[in-house]
Amino acid sequence: MTELGSPRDTGRTKKVAAKSGNPVSRFFASIGLFIRQILDELRKVVRPTGSELLNYTVVVILFVVAIMGIVAGLDVVLQRLVLWVFAGS
């Protein structure tokens, strides 16, 4: 078992220490920590190359066009079905 304050328990003691002190300074310290964590996560982001970005863009545009075609086709079919049922012609 580890005792409080042992080297393996430093994270817990830091949390306890962080909860004491001036609330205003804790607020600004937490904002600073938040921004540091954001920057650390942004450093991990893998950005696509130019050719990858072009490929992704083309795939997205083709997918959207295909879905638009499917929806337009269904719209035409359903419109004719509704006119046939309700208008009788």
Buried (B, 14 or more C-beta within 10 A) or exposed (E): EEEEEEEEEEEEEEEEEEEEEEEEEEEEEEEEEEEEEEEEEEEEEEEEEEEEEEEEEEEEEEEEEEEEEEEEEEEEEEEEEEEEEEEEE
